[in-house]
Amino acid sequence: MKVIQKPNNARGTRDFGPKEMALRNHVFSIIKGHFEAFGFQTIETPAMENLSVLTGKYGDEGDQLLFKIINSGDYLSKVSPETIAAGSKALLPHISEKGLRYDLTVPFARFVAMNRNEIAFPFRRSQIQPVWRADRPQKGRYREFYQCDADIIGSDSLVNEAELIALFQSVFTSLNLPTNLIINSRKILAGIVDRLGASELFVSFAVAIDKLDKVGWDAVAEELAQNGFQVDQIASLQKLFIFEGSNADKIFLLTEFFASNALGSEGLSEIQTVLSLADLNGFDNTNLIFDYKLARGLSYYTGLIYEGKAADLPFGSIVGGGRYDNLTEAFGLPNMSGVGISFGIERILDVMRELNLFPEIQMSASKILFTYFDAKGQEIALKICNQLRKENIPSEVYPDIAKIKKSFEFADRKGIPFVGVFGEQEIKDGTVSLKDMKNGEQRVLSISELLLVFLRNYRQALY
């Protein structure tokens, strides 16, 4: 007896049917349009990279979340029993040389280093592709998901940070999604511990502070103490991190705190400059929040960092990014500063669905379905359908000679807005009966009238 396997997805992955793809493509098209409007050029990189490209770029946690690809062939035949007995870390280099990309930024840095002679710097790049992380799946967090990245590399001008803020505002204004963009600087975080004489504790400090909004100050203070911070240092940090106020209030507080600290003062000056430049973008920037608690996890950030969140829902971040100064150096290209922003399409879709922000979106690309009662009607339908397609009007023909009700049900389920019927009388008169599937209205048009109506209203540009 043949065993039938129950079909299911790999954990943390999903299928997308036509309805979901219509929503996804709506958001993708808006983001792509703004990428183009800001002068970003599209690239793509392979799904798999050499592990040497990926490892060591995301910190210890990121390295653990890399999906490794097992080498093909009898990869264990040349591995000694001693190596196998030594455990997974010793065994890994012998069985896996490649992995699925964890993000788009590190492969982009590798791309820039390899194509440095063909690129015009500063290079504005956009990229929309899936990434993979061996994370624990949960609401809004998947193992396979898309990122929509825009980066500017080859310039350390803070105008680039301001440009990415304008891009953020443009995208979410078009999506009609209320958001906040939180900004900070790694230099400010490093300056804080430097000012307290605890620079060697920066990593544990950043990890603890990043949890502040979730666990509260008492838990953060306890973690700081466990990681080597002294009582007086924790007290100084408490004054900073329980403070609430406007962007200007926070800048004033840190100006005094960094009075004799060059690193922190530099980071604060950069924040002030970017805020001033952002005021020129023509948007209401009251959703632009300076918050020195922000400490994004990726270890390659060196300057300003971004995190975008939905204003009306307690979702995680839907946008992230920042300045990286040394990423291409690992690939033999030093002194190549870049800054980027990444739109998390999966969470953006989840938020828009939660807030019911999607406009009415046609599930099918087709504007009209042609149907008929006999072989003669089928011939005419195919001919007229192809005339419309040559004019870039998406159209299709119902393939079977069947009861007309079946064609209407098909169009309704697929979301095709019009059905054109070629019956005996229509064939005789050289006309078509056109039914509007939304309101049920039906009218008879000549073929020339049909073509004129659809050319005027539904012609699409093909790029």
C-alpha positions as CSV (number, residue, x, y, z in Angstrom):
1,M,0.0,0.0,0.0
2,K,1.4,3.4,-1.0
3,V,1.9,5.8,1.9
4,I,0.5,9.2,1.2
5,Q,2.6,11.9,2.8
6,K,0.8,14.8,4.4
7,P,2.0,18.0,2.7
8,N,3.3,20.7,4.9
9,N,5.8,23.6,4.9
10,A,9.2,23.6,6.5
11,R,8.9,25.3,9.9
12,G,9.2,29.1,9.6
13,T,8.3,29.2,5.9
14,R,5.0,30.0,4.1
15,D,3.3,29.7,0.7
16,F,1.8,32.8,-0.8
17,G,-1.4,32.3,-2.9
18,P,-2.7,34.8,-5.5
19,K,-4.6,36.9,-2.9
20,E,-1.6,37.3,-0.7
21,M,0.7,37.9,-3.6
22,A,-1.5,40.8,-4.8
23,L,-1.1,42.4,-1.4
24,R,2.7,41.8,-1.4
25,N,3.1,43.1,-4.9
26,H,1.2,46.2,-3.9
27,V,3.7,47.0,-1.2
28,F,6.7,45.9,-3.2
29,S,5.7,48.2,-6.1
30,I,5.4,51.2,-3.8
31,I,8.8,50.6,-2.2
32,K,10.4,49.9,-5.6
33,G,8.9,53.1,-7.0
34,H,10.5,55.2,-4.2
35,F,13.8,53.4,-4.6
36,E,13.8,54.5,-8.2
37,A,12.7,58.0,-7.3
38,F,15.7,58.4,-5.0
39,G,18.1,57.2,-7.7
40,F,18.9,53.7,-6.3
41,Q,20.1,51.1,-8.8
42,T,18.9,47.5,-8.5
43,I,21.3,44.5,-7.9
44,E,20.8,40.9,-6.9
45,T,23.2,38.5,-5.2
46,P,23.0,34.7,-4.9
47,A,20.9,33.0,-2.2
48,M,24.0,31.1,-1.0
49,E,27.4,32.6,-0.1
50,N,30.6,31.1,1.1
51,L,30.5,30.7,4.9
52,S,33.8,32.7,5.0
53,V,31.8,35.7,3.6
54,L,29.0,35.4,6.2
55,T,30.7,34.4,9.5
56,G,32.2,36.9,11.8
57,K,30.0,39.8,10.5
58,Y,26.9,39.6,12.7
59,G,28.3,38.8,16.1
60,D,28.1,35.4,17.9
61,E,24.3,35.3,17.9
62,G,24.1,36.0,14.2
63,D,26.7,33.3,13.4
64,Q,24.6,30.8,15.3
65,L,21.5,31.6,13.2
66,L,23.2,31.0,9.8
67,F,21.7,28.2,7.8
68,K,24.6,26.0,6.6
69,I,24.5,24.0,3.4
70,I,25.9,20.5,3.6
71,N,28.6,19.8,0.9
72,S,27.6,17.4,-1.9
73,G,29.0,14.0,-2.2
74,D,30.5,11.7,0.4
75,Y,31.7,14.5,2.5
76,L,32.4,12.4,5.6
77,S,34.7,9.9,3.9
78,K,37.9,12.0,4.5
79,V,37.0,13.1,8.0
80,S,38.9,11.4,10.8
81,P,37.0,9.7,13.7
82,E,38.9,12.1,16.0
83,T,37.4,15.2,14.2
84,I,33.9,13.7,14.4
85,A,34.3,13.0,18.0
86,A,35.5,16.5,18.7
87,G,32.0,17.9,18.0
88,S,30.1,20.1,15.6
89,K,32.5,23.1,15.6
90,A,35.5,20.9,14.6
91,L,33.4,19.0,12.1
92,L,31.7,22.0,10.4
93,P,34.6,23.1,8.1
94,H,34.7,19.6,6.7
95,I,31.0,19.2,5.9
96,S,29.9,22.7,5.0
97,E,31.5,25.5,3.0
98,K,28.4,27.6,2.1
99,G,25.4,29.1,3.8
100,L,22.2,30.9,2.9
101,R,22.5,34.7,3.2
102,Y,21.5,36.1,6.6
103,D,20.9,39.6,5.3
104,L,21.5,41.6,2.1
105,T,24.2,44.0,3.5
106,V,27.1,41.7,3.9
107,P,26.7,40.1,0.4
108,F,26.4,43.7,-0.9
109,A,29.8,44.6,0.7
110,R,31.2,41.5,-1.0
111,F,29.6,42.6,-4.3
112,V,31.1,46.1,-4.0
113,A,34.6,44.7,-3.3
114,M,34.4,42.4,-6.3
115,N,33.0,45.1,-8.7
116,R,34.8,48.2,-7.5
117,N,36.1,49.0,-10.9
118,E,32.7,49.0,-12.6
119,I,30.8,51.0,-9.9
120,A,30.4,54.7,-9.9
121,F,30.8,55.9,-6.3
122,P,29.0,56.9,-4.2
123,F,26.9,53.9,-5.3
124,R,23.2,53.9,-4.5
125,R,22.0,50.3,-4.5
126,S,18.6,48.8,-4.0
127,Q,17.9,45.1,-3.5
128,I,14.7,43.1,-2.8
129,Q,15.4,39.4,-2.1
130,P,14.7,36.8,0.5
131,V,17.0,36.0,3.4
132,W,17.2,33.1,5.8
133,R,17.7,32.8,9.6
134,A,17.6,29.7,11.8
135,D,15.6,31.6,14.3
136,R,12.7,30.4,16.5
137,P,9.5,31.1,14.4
138,Q,6.8,33.3,16.0
139,K,4.3,36.0,15.1
140,G,6.1,38.4,12.8
141,R,9.3,36.4,12.8
142,Y,10.0,33.8,10.1
143,R,13.0,31.7,8.9
144,E,12.6,32.8,5.3
145,F,11.6,36.4,4.7
146,Y,12.1,39.3,2.3
147,Q,14.2,42.4,2.9
148,C,14.0,45.6,0.9
149,D,17.3,47.4,1.2
150,A,18.6,50.7,0.1
151,D,22.3,51.6,0.7
152,I,24.6,54.5,-0.2
153,I,28.3,53.4,-0.2
154,G,31.4,55.3,-0.9
155,S,30.6,58.5,1.0
156,D,30.7,59.5,4.7
157,S,28.5,62.6,4.2
158,L,25.6,62.8,6.7
159,V,23.5,64.0,3.7
160,N,23.1,60.3,3.0
161,E,21.5,59.6,6.4
162,A,19.1,62.5,5.8
163,E,18.3,61.0,2.4
164,L,17.4,57.6,3.9
165,I,15.1,59.4,6.4
166,A,13.4,61.1,3.5
167,L,13.1,57.7,1.8
168,F,11.5,56.3,5.0
169,Q,9.0,59.1,5.2
170,S,8.2,58.8,1.5
171,V,7.5,55.0,1.6
172,F,5.2,55.1,4.7
173,T,3.4,58.2,3.5
174,S,2.5,56.3,0.3
175,L,1.5,53.2,2.3
176,N,-0.6,55.4,4.6
177,L,1.0,53.6,7.6
178,P,1.7,55.8,10.7
179,T,5.2,55.1,11.9
180,N,8.0,56.4,14.1
181,L,11.7,56.4,13.1
182,I,14.0,56.1,16.0
183,I,17.6,57.2,15.5
184,N,20.7,57.0,17.6
185,S,24.5,56.6,17.1
186,R,26.8,53.9,18.1
187,K,29.3,56.6,18.9
188,I,26.9,58.0,21.6
189,L,26.6,54.5,23.1
190,A,30.4,54.0,23.0
191,G,30.9,57.5,24.4
192,I,28.6,56.8,27.4
193,V,30.7,53.9,28.6
194,D,33.9,55.7,27.7
195,R,32.8,58.7,29.8
196,L,32.3,56.2,32.7
197,G,35.6,54.5,32.2
198,A,34.0,51.2,31.2
199,S,34.8,51.0,27.4
200,E,35.8,47.4,27.8
201,L,32.2,46.6,28.8
202,F,30.6,48.2,25.7
203,V,29.1,45.0,24.3
204,S,27.4,43.8,27.5
205,F,26.2,47.4,28.0
206,A,24.7,47.6,24.6
207,V,23.0,44.2,25.0
208,A,21.5,45.2,28.3
209,I,20.3,48.7,27.3
210,D,18.6,47.2,24.2
211,K,16.3,45.4,26.5
212,L,15.3,48.4,28.6
213,D,11.8,49.0,27.0
214,K,11.0,45.3,27.4
215,V,12.2,44.5,30.9
216,G,12.5,47.9,32.8
217,W,15.4,49.6,34.5
218,D,15.7,47.3,37.5
219,A,16.3,44.2,35.4
220,V,18.8,46.1,33.2
221,A,20.6,47.4,36.3
222,E,20.9,43.9,37.6
223,E,22.3,42.7,34.3
224,L,24.8,45.6,34.2
225,A,26.0,44.7,37.7
226,Q,26.4,41.0,36.8
227,N,28.6,42.1,33.8
228,G,31.0,44.2,35.9
229,F,29.6,47.7,36.2
230,Q,30.2,49.5,39.5
231,V,27.4,50.9,41.7
232,D,28.3,54.6,40.9
233,Q,28.5,53.8,37.1
234,I,25.0,52.2,37.2
235,A,23.7,55.2,39.1
236,S,25.0,57.5,36.4
237,L,23.5,55.4,33.7
238,Q,20.1,55.4,35.5
239,K,20.0,59.2,35.4
240,L,20.5,59.0,31.6
241,F,18.2,56.2,30.8
242,I,15.1,57.0,32.9
243,F,15.1,60.5,31.4
244,E,12.2,61.4,29.2
245,G,11.9,64.5,27.0
246,S,12.0,65.9,23.5
247,N,14.8,65.5,21.0
248,A,16.1,68.9,22.1
249,D,15.9,67.9,25.8
250,K,17.9,64.8,25.2
251,I,20.5,66.6,23.2
252,F,20.9,69.2,26.0
253,L,21.3,66.5,28.6
254,L,23.9,64.6,26.6
255,T,25.8,67.9,25.7
256,E,26.4,68.3,29.5
257,F,27.2,64.6,30.0
258,F,29.8,64.6,27.2
259,A,31.4,67.9,28.0
260,S,34.9,66.4,28.0
261,N,34.3,63.3,26.0
262,A,35.2,63.5,22.3
263,L,33.7,60.3,21.1
264,G,30.2,60.9,22.6
265,S,30.3,64.6,21.5
266,E,31.1,63.6,17.9
267,G,28.1,61.2,17.8
268,L,25.8,63.8,19.3
269,S,27.0,66.4,16.8
270,E,26.2,64.0,14.0
271,I,22.7,63.4,15.4
272,Q,22.1,67.2,15.5
273,T,23.3,67.6,11.9
274,V,21.1,64.8,10.6
275,L,18.1,66.2,12.4
276,S,18.7,69.6,10.8
277,L,19.2,68.1,7.3
278,A,16.0,66.0,7.7
279,D,14.0,69.2,8.3
280,L,14.6,70.0,4.6
281,N,12.7,67.0,3.3
282,G,9.3,68.5,3.3
283,F,7.7,66.0,5.6
284,D,6.3,66.4,9.1
285,N,9.2,64.9,11.0
286,T,7.5,64.8,14.4
287,N,7.8,61.0,14.1
288,L,11.6,61.3,14.0
289,I,12.7,60.4,17.5
290,F,16.2,60.6,18.9
291,D,16.5,57.8,21.5
292,Y,19.9,56.9,22.9
293,K,18.5,53.7,24.3
294,L,18.5,52.3,20.7
295,A,21.3,49.7,20.3
296,R,20.8,47.6,17.2
297,G,22.3,44.2,17.4
298,L,24.3,43.8,14.3
299,S,27.9,44.3,15.2
300,Y,29.0,46.0,11.9
301,Y,27.3,49.3,12.6
302,T,29.7,52.2,13.5
303,G,27.7,55.4,13.4
304,L,24.0,56.4,13.1
305,I,21.5,53.6,13.5
306,Y,17.8,53.5,12.6
307,E,14.8,51.6,13.8
308,G,11.3,52.1,12.4
309,K,8.1,51.0,14.2
310,A,4.4,51.2,13.6
311,A,3.0,54.1,15.6
312,D,-0.3,52.4,16.6
313,L,0.7,48.8,17.3
314,P,3.1,47.0,19.7
315,F,4.8,45.2,16.8
316,G,8.6,44.8,16.6
317,S,10.7,46.9,14.3
318,I,9.6,47.1,10.7
319,V,12.7,49.0,9.5
320,G,16.3,48.9,10.5
321,G,19.6,50.1,9.3
322,G,22.7,52.3,10.0
323,R,26.1,53.4,9.1
324,Y,28.9,50.9,8.6
325,D,32.5,52.0,8.0
326,N,34.6,48.8,7.8
327,L,32.4,46.2,6.2
328,T,34.1,46.0,2.8
329,E,37.6,45.9,4.5
330,A,37.1,42.2,5.2
331,F,36.9,41.7,1.4
332,G,40.1,43.7,0.7
333,L,38.5,47.2,0.1
334,P,39.3,49.5,3.0
335,N,38.0,53.1,3.5
336,M,34.6,52.5,2.0
337,S,31.9,53.9,4.3
338,G,28.3,53.1,3.7
339,V,24.9,53.6,5.2
340,G,21.7,51.6,4.6
341,I,18.1,51.1,5.5
342,S,16.1,47.9,5.3
343,F,12.3,47.6,5.1
344,G,11.0,44.4,6.7
345,I,8.3,43.5,4.2
346,E,6.7,40.7,6.3
347,R,6.1,42.8,9.4
348,I,4.9,45.8,7.2
349,L,2.3,43.5,5.7
350,D,1.3,42.2,9.1
351,V,0.8,45.7,10.4
352,M,-1.1,46.9,7.4
353,R,-3.3,43.9,7.6
354,E,-3.9,44.5,11.3
355,L,-4.8,48.1,10.7
356,N,-6.9,47.3,7.6
357,L,-4.8,49.7,5.5
358,F,-4.9,47.9,2.2
359,P,-6.9,49.5,-0.6
360,E,-9.1,47.4,-2.7
361,I,-6.6,45.4,-4.7
362,Q,-7.6,43.3,-7.8
363,M,-6.4,39.8,-7.2
364,S,-6.0,38.9,-10.9
365,A,-4.0,41.0,-13.4
366,S,-6.6,40.2,-16.0
367,K,-9.1,43.1,-16.8
368,I,-11.5,40.9,-18.8
369,L,-12.4,37.3,-19.3
370,F,-13.9,36.2,-22.6
371,T,-16.3,33.3,-22.7
372,Y,-18.6,31.7,-25.3
373,F,-21.1,28.9,-26.1
374,D,-19.5,27.2,-29.1
375,A,-16.4,26.7,-31.2
376,K,-17.2,29.8,-33.4
377,G,-17.4,32.0,-30.3
378,Q,-14.2,30.5,-29.0
379,E,-12.3,31.6,-32.2
380,I,-13.6,35.2,-31.9
381,A,-12.8,35.3,-28.2
382,L,-9.2,34.2,-28.9
383,K,-8.8,36.8,-31.6
384,I,-10.2,39.7,-29.6
385,C,-8.3,38.7,-26.5
386,N,-5.0,38.7,-28.4
387,Q,-5.9,42.2,-29.8
388,L,-6.2,43.5,-26.3
389,R,-3.0,41.9,-25.2
390,K,-1.1,43.5,-28.0
391,E,-2.3,46.8,-26.5
392,N,-0.9,45.8,-23.1
393,I,-4.4,45.1,-21.6
394,P,-4.2,41.9,-19.5
395,S,-6.9,39.6,-20.8
396,E,-7.7,35.9,-20.8
397,V,-10.1,33.4,-22.4
398,Y,-12.1,30.8,-20.5
399,P,-10.7,27.6,-22.1
400,D,-13.7,25.3,-22.0
401,I,-17.0,25.4,-23.8
402,A,-19.3,25.2,-20.8
403,K,-22.3,26.7,-19.1
404,I,-21.9,30.4,-18.9
405,K,-22.6,30.4,-15.1
406,K,-19.3,28.5,-14.7
407,S,-17.4,31.3,-16.5
408,F,-18.9,33.9,-14.3
409,E,-18.1,32.0,-11.1
410,F,-14.5,31.6,-12.3
411,A,-14.2,35.3,-13.0
412,D,-15.7,36.1,-9.6
413,R,-13.4,33.8,-7.7
414,K,-10.4,35.1,-9.5
415,G,-11.3,38.7,-9.1
416,I,-11.5,39.6,-12.8
417,P,-13.7,42.7,-13.1
418,F,-15.3,42.1,-16.5
419,V,-16.6,39.2,-18.5
420,G,-17.2,39.5,-22.3
421,V,-19.6,37.0,-23.7
422,F,-19.8,35.9,-27.4
423,G,-23.2,34.2,-27.9
424,E,-25.0,33.4,-31.1
425,Q,-26.6,36.9,-31.4
426,E,-23.3,38.7,-30.5
427,I,-21.5,36.7,-33.2
428,K,-24.2,37.5,-35.7
429,D,-24.1,41.3,-34.9
430,G,-20.4,41.6,-34.4
431,T,-20.8,42.6,-30.8
432,V,-19.9,41.4,-27.3
433,S,-22.0,41.4,-24.1
434,L,-19.9,43.0,-21.4
435,K,-20.8,42.2,-17.8
436,D,-19.4,44.3,-14.8
437,M,-18.8,41.7,-12.1
438,K,-18.8,44.3,-9.4
439,N,-22.3,45.7,-9.9
440,G,-23.8,43.1,-12.2
441,E,-24.6,45.6,-15.0
442,Q,-24.5,44.3,-18.5
443,R,-24.3,46.1,-21.8
444,V,-23.8,45.2,-25.5
445,L,-20.8,46.9,-27.3
446,S,-19.4,46.7,-30.8
447,I,-15.9,45.3,-30.9
448,S,-14.5,48.7,-31.8
449,E,-16.3,50.2,-28.7
450,L,-15.0,47.4,-26.5
451,L,-11.4,48.1,-27.7
452,L,-11.8,51.8,-27.2
453,V,-13.2,51.4,-23.6
454,F,-10.4,49.2,-22.5
455,L,-7.6,51.1,-24.3
456,R,-8.8,54.3,-22.5
457,N,-9.2,52.8,-19.1
458,Y,-7.1,49.7,-18.6
459,R,-4.0,49.9,-20.8
460,Q,-0.9,49.2,-18.9
461,A,2.7,50.3,-19.5
462,L,5.1,47.5,-20.0
463,Y,8.7,48.1,-18.8
